[in-house]
Amino acid sequence: MHGLIFVTWEKYLHDRFGDELLDRYRTALGETAASSPLASRIYDDAALLSGVGTANKLTSMPVDSLLWEYGRYFILNGLTSHLCAYLLTQVHSGYDLLLAMRDAHAQMRRVPGGITPPLFAYEAISVSPRKIALVYDSPRKLCAVLWGAIEGSAERYGERVQIIEHSCMKRGAPVCRFELHFSSPMLQPRERLETPEQIAQRRNQHQLANLILSVLPDDGGVMLTEVQKLLQPWQLHPNQARPRAILEALQRLQHAGLVASTANQPGDDLTHRRYWRASTRDSSAKMEESRPVQPQENNDDKSSGNEQNGTKRNHTLGDTLAHTGPSRFAHTLKFW
């Protein structure tokens, strides 16, 4: 399982039950500051299942209730929004988010490291674009997390969703089958509450991520300092050329399943970590979309200021490199 699941699980316990409960939880698991989960790592399924059992004993809440709350929390909390921003900027409804899930999980299975998220099947149940049947088949049987995530997806975009459960593996069925009916947005989606400055910042971050994706190698990998050198011909704005901004973009691409790294290899550290493009299903599309764009000469009047020129250049690159939709590459948001 992806480390983001473990990190947000503990974040959920803290936000839901407070510091004392989280301290008791970590003590019961023998967890120390040095062994705390990291979002960039991969962990065994058994570790999460053990943690859920411990939380059940400490809170006296039924396991399915904990998992349902966590699934909803995972979709709505700020850390997921931050690390999965590359995906979320391209999805505009709960329905769209769930449609992207099957390709997302298939893509994550291609990233080196051993992540094995379940593959979902979808079936149209009417001509309405807001009704769909979802089939979940995973030996983990974490369908309660999925249920909470479906409701969280609708809430994130100001929608409501009616969930009808037709079968469940926990009751002996071979698969879990849900029928979903999404309403039209009734509330303001969260992204519409952003200020113009926040929207512009989000777009710039997305454009930077697309540019970084275009210059990364297909194998072997490059370190953060080498990524900086690869970006030099584009004369980025100083804020975008900072190691912190580049690292943040790399992390978001990793959480979209588009970039692989050595994060889980023995002896890895952040300074020497290497990054490369992850393979995608359609190799021809990958070659077309990921081909580096050659930097263009900027003939604008340089007296207009570096920041203005940088913004104009980045907008052009973003338009060139931006994907056409949430399933253009297989993205990821959920890892259970």
N, C-alpha and C positions, 0 to 999 in steps of 0.2 A: 504494500500500500504506500501511496505517496505521503511524504512527510507533512504536507499541508493538512491532510486529514488529522494527523496526530496533534499538530500545533493548534488547529482550530477547535479540536475536541477539548483540549485543556483550556482554551480561551472560553469556550462555551461553559465549562464547569465553573470557571472563575466568575464570569458575568452572571451566571444563573444562581450560583450558590455562595459565592464570596471567597475571600482569601483563606479562611480557616478550613473550609471544605477542600479546597485545592491543595493546601499543605498536607492535610490528612491523606488525601488521595495519593500524592507523590510519595509520602512516607510509606504507605501501604505497598506501593509498587517498588520501593527501594530506589526511587529516582532521585538523582542529585542534579546540581546545576550543570555538571559536566556531561550528564547523560540525558539532559532534556532534549526532546525531539526538535529537529530542525526541518524547516519547510523544504529544503533542497535535498533531503535524504530520502531513502526508501527503507521501509520497515516491514517486518513480518506481520501478517494478518493476526497471528496469535497475540501479539502485543496489544493490539486495539481491543480484541475480544476480552482479554484479561482486564484491560482498563474499564471496559463497559461493565464487567461483572463487579469490579471493585466499586465503581460509582453506584451501582445498584444497591450494594450493601450499605454504603455510606449515606445514601439519600433516601433509601426505602422506596424509591420510585420504580415502577415496573420498567423492565429493560426496553420494551417497545416504546414506552412514553419518552424515555431518555433519548432513544434513537430518533424518534419523530421530531422532538424538539431540536436535536442537533442538526438533522437534515435541513430544517427550515433555517436555523441559525447559520449554517454553512453558506447558504445562498445569500443571506442578507448582511452578514457581518463585514466590517470594514477591511479586514485583512484579505479575505477572499476578493473583495472588490478591487483592492490594490494589486494583488499579485495576478489576478485573472483579468486585468483591465484590457489586455489585448483582445480577448474574446468579447468582453462585455461591451466594448465600443462598437461592435459590429452586430449586436443582437438587440432587438427593440421590443420584444414581447416574451412572456413566459412560454408561449407556444413555440416561438422560434428557437428559444434556448433549448427546449426539450428535443426539438427536431435535430439540433446539432449534436445531440449526445451520442448517437450511434457512431457517427464518423469520428467523433472526438475520442471515444474509447478505443476504436480500431487504431487510430493514430498513436495513442499512448502505448499500445502494445508493440509498436515499431521502434520506440525509443529504447536504446540500450539501458539495462538496469533491472529488468525483471518485473515491471509493473504489469499487472494483469487485471485491469478493470473489466467488468462484465460488458458484454455486447447486448444492446437492446434492439428489439424488433418493433416496428411500428406498422400499423395497419389503418388505412382510411376507413371510417365507419359511416361517412356521409359526404355529401358534396360541400358541406360547410368547411371552410379552412380552419375552423377553431375547434374541431372535434377530432379526436384521434384515439386509437387503442394502442396501449403500450404493453409489451410483453417483456418481463424481467426474468432472467434465468441466470442465477449465480449460486455457487455452492456456499457463499457467505450468508445467504438468506437475510440480507440487510434491507428487506423491502420497506421496513419502517423508516429508514433513512430516506429512501426514495420518495415515500409518501410525503414526508416533511419537506423534501427538496422541491417537489412539484408545487406544493402550496407556497413555499418561499419564492419560487420562480414567478408565480402569478402575482404575489404581493409586491415583488420587486418592480414590476411594470404596471402597478396600479390596477391589476385585474383580479378577478375571482375565478376559481376553478372548482368544478364539481367533479369529484373522484368516485367512481363506482368500481368496486373491487369484485371481479368475477371469479377469481381463483387465487390461491396462495400456497406456496410451497410448504409453509409451516403447518398447513392443514392437510398435507399429503398430495397436493396437486403437483404436476410435473413442472409448472411455471407459475409465476404470478402474472395475472392479466388485469390491467386497469383500463377503464374507459374514462377519458378526460374530456370535459366540456369547459372551454375557456370563455369567459365573458369579454365583452369589449372593455377597454380601460374605463374604470369608474373614478379613479383617483389619479393625481399627478404622478407619473413614473418618477423614480428617484433622479434619473439623469436630467429631467426637465426642471428640477429644482436647482440646478447648478447655475452659477453666475456666468456671464459671458467670459470672464477671465478663466474660470475653471474649465469651460468648454474648450477655449483656445489652448490651454495647457494640455488637456487630454488629447486633443488632435495632434499637437506637436510631439507628444510622447509616442503616439501611435505611428506617426511618420518616421520618427527616429528609429523605432523598432523595425519598421519595414526596411529602412536603409541598412541597418545592421544585419538583418536577415539576408539581404542581397549580397553582402561582402563576405559573409562567413564561408569557409570551405565546406565541402561535402564530407570530408573525413579528416582524420588527423587532429584537427582542432587548433585553435589559437588562444593565447592567453589574453587577459584584459588589456594589457599594454600593447599587444599586437593588434587588437581590434581598434584601439585608438589610432594607430599608425595607418590602418586600412581606411579609416574615415577621414584622414587629413586632406585628401584631394577635394573633399566637398566643402571645406572651409565653414564648418558648422559654427553656430553661435557658441561663444565660450561656455554658456550654461549647458548646452547639449554635449559639448566635448568633454565635460568633466567625467572622471572615472565613475563617480556615483551615478550619474545619469545613464551612462552606458551599461553599468552593472544592473541597474534597475530594468532597463530595456531587455537585457539578456534574460533576467529572471522571469519577466513577463512572457517572453517567447518560450521559455522552458515550460511554464505553466500552461502554455497553449499547445504543447507537444511538438513545437516546430524546431526547437534547439535541444541538442543533447550536450552533456558535459561529463567531466570526469569526477563529479561530486561524490559518487559512491565507490570510487576506486580507492584501494589502500594507499595511504600516504597523501591523499588529496588535501590541499588547503586552498583558501580563496585566492592567494597570490599566484599560485601555479596552476590553477584550474583552467582547463582547456574547453573550448566551445566549438561546436560545428552544427551545421544544418542537419536536422533529422530527416530521414527518408520519408517520402509520402507515397500514397497509393499510386497516384498517376505520375510516373517518372517524367513523361513528356511535359505535363503541366508544370511539374516542379522545375524543369529546365527553363521553361518559358518565363515563369513568374519570378524565379530566383536569380536570373541572369543579372550580374551587376550592371547598373546604369552608369555610363561614363559621365564624369562631371563635366558640366558645361561652363564655358567662359561667362563670367558675369560682366556685362557691358553697361550695367546701370551706373549712374553717377555715384561713385564711392563716397562722395561727401554727404550722402543722405544718411550715413551711419551704419555701423556694422550690424546692429540689431535688426534694423529694418531690412537690410539686404539678406541677412541670415533667415529672417522669417519668410521672405519672398522665395528664396531658394528652397527652403524646406517644404514650402507648400507645393512647389512644382514637383519635387521628388516624391512627396507623399501621394500626389495625384497619380504619378507614374507607377508607383509600387503598390498602392493600396489594393487589397483583394476585393473581389466583387461581392462577397457575401460571407456569412458565418461558416459555410461549409466548403468554401473554396479550397482552403487547406483544412485538415481535420483538427479542430480545436478541442480543448478540454476544459471542463470546469469541475467535474466530479470524478472521484477516484475510488469509489467504494465497490 
